[in-house]
């Protein structure tokens, strides 16, 4: 397979014309998520048909819309391996891929013990992939020959891998499982977490007041990261941020002596910015009467169903899960009956099965186990248009 480095608009448009003639294309993205630079950044797009692999440099292409249109074309199959993160990134860039086939999902349906691309290719094609550049800095230019070779390998084997896996699924009459899983992948959406500061280690041990202060400093650090195009935690380490939310520094000297503070903010100017942010957060906390007490540990509200029904639901869920494992395998079972669905069901809620193929299997097993379908409290599937 020929590998083409696409770094100008003319070559890009030529590659899109060729790819449009294919009924299926393989796709992967290299991106940086606050590892080397600020934010979530698309760094390289690898697309191939069965003849050529195109390594598209998004830094060099003015308008990627023709590629987005290609990915949104429902008549062309898009082959990914572990598509979730790539789809979420594409959606933030204004692209909603259609007609998705995820080979990682295929190996889960086939109950592989390991689902990585490298393992799947080794097992099915006898080829060992070098994954040593997995955390490479894809922001740098020019990319090294080793980086380009690594990036191309992530897509050049996907067509052959897909052919083998789909044939195995066909023999098991599970092709439609993969198709429905692909439609589910089209529906995933990015949801911004407005409470990201609470994910920092030890943040949950702060009082409500100090968590409020931490949130203000978290946004302050984020702006610094954006300004310097550096990961925010590289500007001010997470543990330091939590520490100064709890016990703020009071002088430029103390600020500049903070461990791990980025050298470009070790000055009076940035200390003053920190102090302004801190004082504003403290003022808002006072105005909003944020209490200086520790959060009450979360306790699940009491169940609204009798204990006997709770035990019955647990037995039903356990019987179904064990039957699924025995018939389909431990690594396939979560696709059919997820742990979240089981937990909610055992807490007295409806059993939510969002996939038609999984629902049919659950009902079939329930009948074999002599479980009354009414006891499953199934929530109706709402078809997505």
C-alpha positions as CSV (number, residue, x, y, z in Angstrom):
1,X,0.0,0.0,0.0
2,X,1.3,3.4,-0.9
3,X,1.5,6.0,1.8
4,X,0.9,9.7,0.9
5,X,1.7,12.7,3.2
6,X,-1.0,15.3,2.5
7,X,0.2,18.7,3.4
8,X,-1.5,21.1,0.9
9,X,-5.0,21.8,-0.4
10,X,-4.4,20.4,-3.9
11,X,-3.2,17.0,-2.6
12,X,-6.0,17.0,0.0
13,X,-8.8,17.5,-2.6
14,X,-7.2,14.8,-4.8
15,X,-7.2,12.4,-2.0
16,X,-10.8,13.1,-1.2
17,X,-11.8,12.4,-4.8
18,X,-10.1,9.0,-4.7
19,X,-11.6,8.1,-1.3
20,X,-15.1,9.0,-2.5
21,X,-14.9,6.2,-5.1
22,X,-14.6,3.7,-2.3
23,X,-17.5,1.9,-0.6
24,X,-15.5,1.7,2.7
25,X,-12.6,3.6,4.1
26,X,-10.4,3.0,7.2
27,X,-9.9,5.9,9.6
28,X,-7.9,6.9,12.7
29,X,-7.0,10.2,14.3
30,X,-3.9,11.3,16.3
31,X,-4.7,14.0,18.8
32,X,-3.2,15.7,21.8
33,X,-5.4,16.0,24.9
34,X,-3.5,18.3,27.3
35,X,-0.4,16.1,27.1
36,X,1.9,18.5,25.2
37,X,-0.2,21.5,24.4
38,X,-3.4,23.2,25.7
39,X,-6.7,21.5,25.1
40,X,-7.9,18.8,22.8
41,X,-6.2,19.2,19.4
42,X,-6.5,17.2,16.2
43,X,-2.9,16.6,15.0
44,X,-3.2,14.0,12.1
45,X,-5.9,12.2,10.2
46,X,-5.1,8.8,8.7
47,X,-7.5,7.6,6.0
48,X,-7.1,4.8,3.5
49,X,-8.9,2.8,0.9
50,X,-7.6,-0.7,-0.1
51,X,-4.9,0.9,-2.3
52,X,-3.6,4.0,-0.7
53,X,-3.1,5.5,2.8
54,X,-3.4,9.3,3.1
55,X,-1.8,11.0,6.1
56,X,-3.6,14.3,6.2
57,X,-2.0,17.2,8.2
58,X,-4.9,19.3,9.6
59,X,-2.4,22.1,10.5
60,X,-1.7,22.6,6.8
61,X,-5.2,22.2,5.3
62,X,-7.3,25.4,5.2
63,X,-10.7,23.7,4.9
64,X,-11.4,20.1,6.1
65,X,-15.1,20.3,5.2
66,X,-14.7,18.0,2.1
67,X,-13.4,15.3,4.4
68,X,-16.2,15.9,7.0
69,X,-18.7,15.5,4.1
70,X,-17.1,12.2,3.2
71,X,-17.3,10.9,6.7
72,X,-21.0,12.0,7.0
73,X,-21.9,10.2,3.8
74,X,-24.1,7.2,4.9
75,X,-23.3,5.2,1.7
76,X,-19.6,4.8,2.6
77,X,-18.6,2.5,5.5
78,X,-16.1,4.1,8.0
79,X,-13.9,1.4,9.6
80,X,-12.4,2.4,13.0
81,X,-10.8,0.5,15.9
82,X,-12.1,1.9,19.2
83,X,-14.1,4.7,17.6
84,X,-15.5,6.6,20.7
85,X,-12.8,9.1,21.3
86,X,-12.3,9.8,17.6
87,X,-16.1,10.4,17.1
88,X,-16.3,12.7,20.0
89,X,-13.4,14.8,18.7
90,X,-14.9,14.9,15.2
91,X,-18.2,16.1,16.6
92,X,-16.5,19.0,18.4
93,X,-15.1,19.9,15.0
94,X,-18.5,19.9,13.3
95,X,-18.4,16.4,11.8
96,X,-20.9,13.7,12.6
97,X,-19.7,10.4,11.1
98,X,-22.3,8.0,9.7
99,X,-22.2,4.3,8.8
100,X,-19.5,3.3,11.4
101,X,-18.0,-0.1,11.7
102,X,-15.8,-0.5,14.8
103,X,-13.5,-3.5,14.7
104,X,-12.9,-3.2,18.5
105,X,-16.7,-3.8,19.0
106,X,-16.4,-6.7,16.6
107,X,-13.8,-8.4,18.7
108,X,-15.9,-7.8,21.8
109,X,-18.8,-9.5,20.1
110,X,-16.5,-12.4,19.4
111,X,-15.4,-12.5,23.0
112,X,-11.7,-11.7,22.5
113,X,-9.8,-11.6,25.8
114,X,-7.9,-8.5,24.6
115,X,-9.4,-5.9,22.3
116,X,-6.5,-3.7,21.4
117,X,-5.7,-3.1,17.7
118,X,-2.2,-4.6,18.1
119,X,-3.5,-7.8,19.6
120,X,-6.4,-8.1,17.1
121,X,-4.0,-7.7,14.2
122,X,-1.5,-10.2,15.6
123,X,-4.1,-12.8,16.2
124,X,-5.8,-12.5,12.8
125,X,-3.0,-11.3,10.5
126,X,0.1,-12.6,12.3
127,X,1.6,-9.0,12.2
128,X,3.3,-7.4,15.2
129,X,2.6,-3.7,15.5
130,X,5.1,-1.4,17.2
131,X,3.1,0.8,19.6
132,X,6.1,2.5,21.2
133,X,5.1,5.9,19.6
134,X,1.5,5.8,21.0
135,X,2.2,8.8,23.3
136,X,4.4,10.6,20.8
137,X,4.1,14.4,20.4
138,X,1.9,14.7,17.3
139,X,2.0,18.5,17.5
140,X,5.5,18.7,16.3
141,X,6.4,19.4,12.6
142,X,7.8,17.9,10.6
143,X,6.7,14.5,11.8
144,X,9.4,11.9,11.8
145,X,9.4,9.0,9.3
146,X,8.9,6.7,12.3
147,X,5.8,8.7,13.4
148,X,4.4,8.6,9.9
149,X,5.0,4.8,9.6
150,X,3.3,4.3,13.0
151,X,0.3,6.4,12.0
152,X,-0.1,4.6,8.7
153,X,0.0,1.2,10.4
154,X,-3.1,2.1,12.5
155,X,-5.3,2.1,9.4
156,X,-3.5,0.1,6.6
157,X,-4.5,-3.3,8.2
158,X,-8.1,-2.4,9.1
159,X,-9.7,-3.5,5.9
160,X,-8.2,-7.0,6.1
161,X,-9.0,-7.2,9.8
162,X,-12.6,-6.1,9.2
163,X,-13.0,-8.8,6.5
164,X,-11.9,-11.5,8.8
165,X,-14.0,-10.4,11.8
166,X,-17.1,-9.8,9.7
167,X,-16.9,-13.3,8.2
168,X,-16.6,-14.7,11.8
169,X,-19.6,-12.7,12.8
170,X,-21.5,-13.9,9.7
171,X,-20.9,-17.5,10.6
172,X,-22.3,-16.8,14.1
173,X,-25.2,-14.8,12.7
174,X,-24.1,-11.7,14.6
175,X,-23.5,-9.3,11.8
176,X,-26.6,-7.4,12.7
177,X,-25.1,-6.9,16.2
178,X,-22.2,-5.0,14.8
179,X,-24.4,-3.0,12.5
180,X,-26.6,-1.9,15.4
181,X,-23.6,-1.1,17.6
182,X,-22.4,1.1,14.7
183,X,-25.7,3.0,14.8
184,X,-25.3,3.5,18.5
185,X,-21.9,5.0,18.0
186,X,-23.4,7.6,15.6
187,X,-25.4,8.9,18.6
188,X,-22.7,9.5,21.2
189,X,-22.3,13.1,22.1
190,X,-19.6,15.2,23.9
191,X,-20.8,16.6,27.2
192,X,-18.7,19.1,29.0
193,X,-18.0,18.6,32.6
194,X,-18.6,21.8,34.5
195,X,-17.2,20.3,37.7
196,X,-13.8,19.2,36.4
197,X,-12.1,20.7,39.4
198,X,-13.6,18.1,41.7
199,X,-11.8,15.4,39.8
200,X,-8.5,16.6,41.1
201,X,-7.0,14.3,43.7
202,X,-8.0,15.4,47.3
203,X,-10.5,17.9,46.0
204,X,-13.4,15.9,47.5
205,X,-11.7,16.3,50.9
206,X,-12.2,20.1,50.8
207,X,-15.1,22.0,52.3
208,X,-17.7,23.5,50.1
209,X,-16.1,26.9,50.5
210,X,-12.6,25.7,49.5
211,X,-14.1,23.7,46.6
212,X,-15.7,27.0,45.4
213,X,-12.3,28.7,45.7
214,X,-10.7,25.8,43.8
215,X,-13.1,26.2,40.9
216,X,-12.1,29.8,40.5
217,X,-8.4,28.9,40.5
218,X,-9.1,26.0,38.2
219,X,-10.5,28.4,35.6
220,X,-7.6,30.8,36.2
221,X,-5.1,28.0,35.5
222,X,-7.0,27.0,32.4
223,X,-6.7,30.6,31.0
224,X,-3.0,30.5,31.7
225,X,-2.7,27.2,29.8
226,X,-4.6,28.7,26.9
227,X,-2.3,31.8,26.9
228,X,0.9,29.7,26.9
229,X,-0.5,26.8,24.9
230,X,0.6,24.4,27.6
231,X,-1.4,21.8,29.5
232,X,-2.9,23.5,32.5
233,X,-1.3,21.0,34.9
234,X,2.1,21.9,33.4
235,X,1.5,25.5,34.4
236,X,0.4,24.7,37.9
237,X,0.5,21.1,39.1
238,X,-2.8,19.7,40.3
239,X,-1.7,19.1,43.9
240,X,-0.3,22.6,44.1
241,X,-3.6,24.1,42.8
242,X,-5.5,22.2,45.5
243,X,-3.0,23.2,48.1
244,X,-3.2,27.0,47.4
245,X,-7.0,26.8,47.3
246,X,-6.9,25.5,50.9
247,X,-4.0,27.7,52.0
248,X,-3.4,30.6,49.6
249,X,0.1,32.0,49.2
250,X,0.3,35.6,50.4
251,X,3.4,37.1,48.8
252,X,5.2,37.2,45.5
253,X,8.2,35.4,47.1
254,X,6.0,32.5,48.3
255,X,4.3,32.4,44.9
256,X,7.6,32.1,43.0
257,X,8.9,29.4,45.4
258,X,5.9,27.1,44.7
259,X,7.1,23.7,43.6
260,X,6.4,22.9,40.0
261,X,5.1,26.3,39.0
262,X,5.9,27.1,35.3
263,X,8.8,29.5,35.1
264,X,6.9,31.9,32.9
265,X,4.4,32.7,35.6
266,X,7.0,33.0,38.4
267,X,6.7,36.8,38.6
268,X,4.9,39.6,40.4
269,X,2.5,40.1,37.5
270,X,1.1,36.6,37.7
271,X,1.0,36.6,41.5
272,X,-1.2,39.7,41.2
273,X,-3.4,37.9,38.7
274,X,-3.6,34.9,41.1
275,X,-4.5,37.2,44.0
276,X,-7.2,39.0,42.0
277,X,-8.7,35.7,41.1
278,X,-8.6,34.5,44.7
279,X,-10.2,37.6,46.1
280,X,-12.9,37.5,43.5
281,X,-13.7,33.9,44.3
282,X,-13.7,34.7,48.1
283,X,-16.0,37.6,47.5
284,X,-18.4,35.5,45.4
285,X,-18.3,32.7,48.0
286,X,-19.3,35.2,50.7
287,X,-22.1,36.7,48.6
288,X,-23.5,33.3,47.8
289,X,-23.0,32.2,51.4
290,X,-21.0,29.1,50.5
291,X,-20.6,27.1,53.8
292,X,-17.2,26.3,55.1
293,X,-18.2,22.7,56.0
294,X,-17.4,19.3,54.5
295,X,-19.8,17.8,52.0
296,X,-22.1,15.2,53.3
297,X,-21.0,11.8,52.0
298,X,-23.3,10.6,49.3
299,X,-25.8,8.1,50.3
300,X,-28.1,6.4,47.9
301,X,-31.7,7.3,48.7
302,X,-33.8,4.6,50.3
303,X,-35.3,2.2,47.8
304,X,-38.9,2.7,47.0
305,X,-39.5,-1.1,46.7
306,X,-39.8,-3.8,49.3
307,X,-36.7,-5.8,50.3
308,X,-38.2,-8.9,48.9
309,X,-38.5,-7.3,45.5
310,X,-34.9,-6.1,45.7
311,X,-33.7,-9.7,46.3
312,X,-35.9,-11.0,43.5
313,X,-34.5,-8.4,41.1
314,X,-30.9,-9.3,42.1
315,X,-31.6,-13.0,41.5
316,X,-33.1,-12.3,38.1
317,X,-30.1,-10.1,37.1
318,X,-27.6,-12.6,38.3
319,X,-29.3,-15.5,36.6
320,X,-29.5,-13.5,33.3
321,X,-25.8,-12.5,33.5
322,X,-24.6,-16.0,34.3
323,X,-26.6,-17.4,31.4
324,X,-25.2,-14.7,29.1
325,X,-21.6,-15.4,30.1
326,X,-22.1,-19.1,29.7
327,X,-23.6,-18.7,26.2
328,X,-21.7,-15.7,24.8
329,X,-18.6,-15.2,27.0
330,X,-17.5,-12.8,29.7
331,X,-16.3,-10.1,27.4
332,X,-19.3,-10.1,25.1
333,X,-21.8,-10.0,28.0
334,X,-21.4,-6.2,28.9
335,X,-22.6,-5.4,25.3
336,X,-25.8,-7.3,26.0
337,X,-26.4,-6.4,29.6
338,X,-24.3,-3.5,31.0
339,X,-23.4,-3.2,34.7
340,X,-25.1,0.3,34.9
341,X,-28.4,-1.2,33.6
342,X,-28.1,-4.0,36.2
343,X,-27.4,-1.6,39.0
344,X,-30.4,0.6,38.1
345,X,-32.7,-2.4,37.8
346,X,-31.7,-3.8,41.2
347,X,-32.4,-0.4,42.7
348,X,-36.0,-0.5,41.5
349,X,-35.8,1.2,38.1
350,X,-36.8,-0.2,34.7
351,X,-34.3,-2.4,33.0
352,X,-33.0,-0.3,30.1
353,X,-31.7,-2.2,27.1
354,X,-31.2,0.3,24.3
355,X,-30.2,-2.2,21.5
356,X,-32.8,-4.4,19.7
357,X,-30.5,-7.4,19.3
358,X,-29.7,-7.4,23.0
359,X,-33.3,-7.0,23.9
360,X,-34.2,-10.1,21.8
361,X,-31.5,-12.1,23.5
362,X,-32.5,-11.0,27.0
363,X,-36.1,-12.0,26.3
364,X,-35.1,-15.3,24.8
365,X,-33.0,-16.2,27.8
366,X,-35.7,-15.0,30.2
367,X,-38.1,-17.5,28.6
368,X,-35.5,-20.3,28.9
369,X,-35.0,-19.5,32.5
370,X,-38.8,-19.3,33.1
371,X,-38.6,-15.6,34.1
372,X,-41.8,-13.7,33.6
373,X,-41.0,-10.8,31.2
374,X,-43.2,-8.6,33.3
375,X,-40.6,-9.0,36.2
376,X,-37.9,-7.4,34.0
377,X,-39.7,-4.1,34.0
378,X,-38.3,-3.4,30.5
379,X,-38.2,0.2,29.3
380,X,-39.4,0.5,25.7
381,X,-36.7,1.2,23.1
382,X,-37.2,4.6,21.5
383,X,-36.0,4.5,17.9
384,X,-33.6,7.2,16.9
385,X,-34.2,9.0,13.6
